[in-house]
Structure formats: structure tokens, C-alpha cells
Amino acid sequence: MIELDAKTLAMMEEIRSLGRTHIRPMGLEADRTATAPPVDHEFYLICTRQGGLVSKMIGADEGPTALDWKPVRNFLIGEECAYWDRGVALSLPGPGLGGPALRNTGTPEQRQRFLSIFEDHSKARWGAMAMTEPEAGSDVARIKTRARKDGDEWVLNGQKMFCSNSARADWVVVWATMDPALGRSGHRAFVVERGTPGFQIIKVEHKMGSRGYETASFVLEDCHIPADNLLGGEAFYEAKKGFKASMATFNMTRPLHTAHGVGMGRAAHDFALDFVRNEYPAQGRRRQRALERLARIRRGLHTARLMYLNAVWLAKNGQSNAMEASYAKMYSPPVILEAVSAALDILGEAGVRNDKMLEKLYRDVKILDIGEGTQQVQRHVVARQMLKFPMD
Ligand SMILES: Cc1cc2nc3c(=O)[nH]c(=O)nc-3n(C[C@H](O)[C@H](O)[C@H](O)COP(=O)(O)OP(=O)(O)OC[C@H]3O[C@@H](n4cnc5c(N)ncnc54)[C@H](O)[C@@H]3O)c2cc1C
């Protein structure tokens, strides 16, 4: 049983209200036009002006620069935002996936420099994190973007793709390698700021779903960045912590992905439940069959929620959560896909019309299985951990 404090309950209520008035309508509009809301959309300004609210959504309890950024509340809020629209939830101003990377790896000076910009509530700002490349998706160890030291600068060359919010970001955490032959120990993370010569967005993807946020490809061509923008500083990597740091980032973003999935699954479940209530008010075979299927889905969503909460709780308490983060990430996609699929079945022809949200949710949900590692990749992570820690 999770006990939510008054502050969390008040925030959830606020999200519900914004969900109805802004988040869902913006998501539907983005889906219809296949374009994410513009950077100066009034909702982003509302969120930014309220500051506190966005800080919570982006994962810092005491403000964006705080180190204690893993309270359970933030994940529940992520779930609630995704209930209304996951694409828009991901487009909200803040450091995005770059936040966990900075907090895990950055020095206090770097955290202050790059995260404190989100404390300026006069303007919406974004951060991003780029790992994926044309030849390195699931197997992140194969990244080829090169980093070379040149005096008191680093020079980056390479291409990144499918990077969320990078086209509007103030900075992007870019994972690169000193030399692909060094394998994982060659990995380094750099902060590339907007406007740096050589950093160029080349394409904003046309996605099948989750169109409320932008995903873009960019190139780095002789991109010179200050030596200080190497996350953690050089000493950090002497201890071969580079790859571990990127994996630690995923151990927090995977539970967040699961939280989003649970929110989307709940949305589908609620559509179907409302339909059953309205269309089959009396006891009967169709009502019984639908409710039996929905009960199984509810159990699955509840289990997925407990899984992501468990992974967060472990991290919050300083314990390893790699396995638990992957359990949650690999368990949830089929459950959530089934939630949307069942809702479509139950609504029948009403469900496939695009004014009902469900056909959009169906497209949105499929994408969820890919980002942060597919189910197959999660099984690899668990298998590697299993060999280290046999079950007692
Ligand atoms: C909407 C969206 C947003 C994204 N945002 C970001 C972002 O902000 N930053 C970022 O860095 N990346 C981002 N990504 C990229 C995402 O992390 C990758 O797409 C993902 O890691 C999978 O990589 P891939 O697409 O290259 O697939 P591949 O790695 O080519 O995999 C293709 C298929 O092969 C399977 N497979 C691969 N290896 C194995 C194996 N060893 N055993 C069994 N099966 C295997 C996979 O499970 C998958 O089904 C985003 C992707 C999407 C779709």
C-alpha cells in the first residue's frame, strides 16, 4: 500500500486538471498535425512559470539542481501525465533524459552550471541525452561518435539519431568514445550546448505515435567544446566508470518509461470501463466477458506499477536496481499493449474511430517498447545480472 502525502495528492490533482484542459488536447492536436507543440506554447509557459510543478515533473524534489531526485512522487506524477498524453508529458520543459546523466555523472559545478538554468522561470528550456547512433541502438557499446582532446577543448565527430527534444534543447548530453577499440571503457559523456559550431540538427523524425514530443537526428562535425564539458571530469573515467554511468542512467529512466506505460494502460482501461458501464448497464454475457478481461488487465497494470516503484525504491535507498528496472521495463509493454488492444475490442467499431483516442493510444504504446531498450535487451541485462547473482 502506497501512502501519498498531501503535497503529492495536491500535485496529482493539479496534473489531472491540466491533463483535461491542456495535456490531452495538445496531444490530440500534435497527433493530428504530426507536429509537436511549439516551444512558445502557452502550456510550457504555464508550467515554467509555476516552476515548482515542472521541477517535480522533471525529477527533482528540492529544485532541478538537487541531488535527491528519485522520490517516488516524481514517477507517480510521470504516470499521471502520461495518462493524459505521454508525448506531451515527454515534451515538458526540463532537462529530460539529460537530467539523470548529469546528476549521476556531473561534478557539483557542472550540475550547477547546466541544471540551474531550469530555475529561471521566465523561459521554457529543455535538455536531452544522445546515445543512439545509426549503428548503435540496443548495443550501446558500439557507439562510434569520436571524442579527441585538443588543448583545452574536446572535439566531437559523429552522428546521433532518435534523440528526444534535441531540436529544442539548450544542451544535449552526448555519449562518445575515445576509441571504439577500447569498448565500453572508452565511453565519455559531454555536454554540447546549443549554438556550438558543428552541432547541427539534420532531421526531425515523423513518428507513428507519441507525436507530442520531437525526436531528432543531428551531426557533430569538428564540434569544439570546452574541456569543462566532459561530464565528471577526466579522473572519473580513469576508474572505468563511463559505461557504468550510462547504465546507471538507464536504471532510472526504465522505471520512468514503465510509469508512463502504466499511465497509458490506465487511460485505455478507463475508456473501456466507461463503455461497459454505459453500454451494458445490466448483467449479461457481454458485460461479464468484458469485465473479466478488464480485471486481468487491471491486475497487470497494478503489477507493473509495483515493479517500477520497487526499482525506484531500491535506487532511492542506495541499492542496486539494474535487474528490477529491467523486470519492470520488460514486463510492462505486453500488459499495456493488451490494455489498449482489449479496449479497442470492447469498444468495437467505436474504438477504431480516431476521435476516440484509442487508435492513437495503440500507436503511442508500441513506441514505448523500443526506447530505453526493448524487451529482448532487458532480458540480456537480467541474464548478465543472473550470472553475477544466482538466486538464493
Ligand atoms: C520515440 C523514440 C525516442 C527515443 N529517444 C531517444 C533519446 O532521447 N536518446 C537516445 O539516445 N535514444 C533514443 N531512442 C532510441 C532508442 O533507445 C533505440 O531505438 C533503442 O535502443 C533500440 O535501438 P534500435 O532502434 O537501433 O534497434 P536495434 O538495436 O537495431 O534492434 C532491432 C531489434 O533487434 C532486437 N535485438 C537487438 N539486439 C538483440 C540481441 N542481442 N538479442 C536479441 N534481440 C536483439 C531488438 O530487441 C529489436 O527488436 C529513441 C527511440 C524512439 C523510438
The ligand as an SDF file (V2000), in Angstrom:
LIG
                    3D

 53 58  0  0  0  0  0  0  0  0999 V2000
   10.4100    7.6530  -29.8730 C   0  0  0  0  0  0  0  0  0  0  0  0
   11.8250    7.3170  -29.5560 C   0  0  0  0  0  0  0  0  0  0  0  0
   12.5650    8.1890  -28.7630 C   0  0  0  0  0  0  0  0  0  0  0  0
   13.9250    7.9140  -28.4940 C   0  0  0  0  0  0  0  0  0  0  0  0
   14.6450    8.7860  -27.7360 N   0  0  0  0  0  0  0  0  0  0  0  0
   15.9750    8.5690  -27.5510 C   0  0  0  0  0  0  0  0  0  0  0  0
   16.7890    9.5240  -26.8440 C   0  0  0  0  0  0  0  0  0  0  0  0
   16.3220   10.5510  -26.3540 O   0  0  0  0  0  0  0  0  0  0  0  0
   18.1240    9.2840  -26.7520 N   0  0  0  0  0  0  0  0  0  0  0  0
   18.6970    8.1700  -27.2830 C   0  0  0  0  0  0  0  0  0  0  0  0
   19.9130    8.0060  -27.1510 O   0  0  0  0  0  0  0  0  0  0  0  0
   17.9420    7.2350  -27.9490 N   0  0  0  0  0  0  0  0  0  0  0  0
   16.6130    7.4100  -28.0960 C   0  0  0  0  0  0  0  0  0  0  0  0
   15.8460    6.4920  -28.8000 N   0  0  0  0  0  0  0  0  0  0  0  0
   16.4880    5.3420  -29.4000 C   0  0  0  0  0  0  0  0  0  0  0  0
   16.1840    4.0300  -28.6970 C   0  0  0  0  0  0  0  0  0  0  0  0
   16.8430    3.9730  -27.4510 O   0  0  0  0  0  0  0  0  0  0  0  0
   16.6080    2.8990  -29.6500 C   0  0  0  0  0  0  0  0  0  0  0  0
   15.6970    2.9330  -30.7360 O   0  0  0  0  0  0  0  0  0  0  0  0
   16.5540    1.5550  -28.9730 C   0  0  0  0  0  0  0  0  0  0  0  0
   17.6350    1.4400  -28.0860 O   0  0  0  0  0  0  0  0  0  0  0  0
   16.5900    0.3820  -29.9740 C   0  0  0  0  0  0  0  0  0  0  0  0
   17.6140    0.5600  -30.8830 O   0  0  0  0  0  0  0  0  0  0  0  0
   17.3660    0.3330  -32.4750 P   0  0  0  0  0  0  0  0  0  0  0  0
   16.1360    1.1100  -32.8080 O   0  0  0  0  0  0  0  0  0  0  0  0
   18.6260    0.6920  -33.1800 O   0  0  0  0  0  0  0  0  0  0  0  0
   17.0520   -1.1740  -32.6510 O   0  0  0  0  0  0  0  0  0  0  0  0
   18.0830   -2.3860  -32.8350 P   0  0  0  0  0  0  0  0  0  0  0  0
   19.1270   -2.3230  -31.7790 O   0  0  0  0  0  0  0  0  0  0  0  0
   18.5340   -2.4100  -34.2380 O   0  0  0  0  0  0  0  0  0  0  0  0
   17.1470   -3.6150  -32.5540 O   0  0  0  0  0  0  0  0  0  0  0  0
   16.1890   -4.0930  -33.5110 C   0  0  0  0  0  0  0  0  0  0  0  0
   15.5330   -5.3230  -32.9310 C   0  0  0  0  0  0  0  0  0  0  0  0
   16.5150   -6.3330  -32.6680 O   0  0  0  0  0  0  0  0  0  0  0  0
   16.4170   -6.7640  -31.3280 C   0  0  0  0  0  0  0  0  0  0  0  0
   17.7460   -7.0520  -30.7990 N   0  0  0  0  0  0  0  0  0  0  0  0
   18.8270   -6.2510  -30.8530 C   0  0  0  0  0  0  0  0  0  0  0  0
   19.8790   -6.8550  -30.2560 N   0  0  0  0  0  0  0  0  0  0  0  0
   19.4440   -8.0590  -29.8280 C   0  0  0  0  0  0  0  0  0  0  0  0
   20.0570   -9.1390  -29.1400 C   0  0  0  0  0  0  0  0  0  0  0  0
   21.3430   -9.0970  -28.7860 N   0  0  0  0  0  0  0  0  0  0  0  0
   19.3010  -10.2280  -28.8590 N   0  0  0  0  0  0  0  0  0  0  0  0
   18.0020  -10.2910  -29.2230 C   0  0  0  0  0  0  0  0  0  0  0  0
   17.3700   -9.3010  -29.8790 N   0  0  0  0  0  0  0  0  0  0  0  0
   18.0730   -8.2010  -30.1760 C   0  0  0  0  0  0  0  0  0  0  0  0
   15.7900   -5.6050  -30.5670 C   0  0  0  0  0  0  0  0  0  0  0  0
   15.1150   -6.0510  -29.4110 O   0  0  0  0  0  0  0  0  0  0  0  0
   14.8270   -5.0470  -31.5960 C   0  0  0  0  0  0  0  0  0  0  0  0
   13.6240   -5.7470  -31.5570 O   0  0  0  0  0  0  0  0  0  0  0  0
   14.5020    6.7430  -29.0300 C   0  0  0  0  0  0  0  0  0  0  0  0
   13.7410    5.8540  -29.8070 C   0  0  0  0  0  0  0  0  0  0  0  0
   12.4190    6.1380  -30.0650 C   0  0  0  0  0  0  0  0  0  0  0  0
   11.6290    5.1680  -30.9100 C   0  0  0  0  0  0  0  0  0  0  0  0
  1  2  1  0
  2  3  1  0
  2 52  2  0
  3  4  2  0
  4  5  1  0
  4 50  1  0
  5  6  2  0
  6  7  1  0
  6 13  1  0
  7  8  2  0
  7  9  1  0
  9 10  1  0
 10 11  2  0
 10 12  1  0
 12 13  2  0
 13 14  1  0
 14 15  1  0
 14 50  1  0
 15 16  1  0
 16 17  1  0
 16 18  1  0
 18 19  1  0
 18 20  1  0
 20 21  1  0
 20 22  1  0
 22 23  1  0
 23 24  1  0
 24 25  2  0
 24 26  1  0
 24 27  1  0
 27 28  1  0
 28 29  2  0
 28 30  1  0
 28 31  1  0
 31 32  1  0
 32 33  1  0
 33 34  1  0
 33 48  1  0
 34 35  1  0
 35 36  1  0
 35 46  1  0
 36 37  1  0
 36 45  1  0
 37 38  2  0
 38 39  1  0
 39 40  1  0
 39 45  2  0
 40 41  1  0
 40 42  2  0
 42 43  1  0
 43 44  2  0
 44 45  1  0
 46 47  1  0
 46 48  1  0
 48 49  1  0
 50 51  2  0
 51 52  1  0
 52 53  1  0
M  END
$$$$
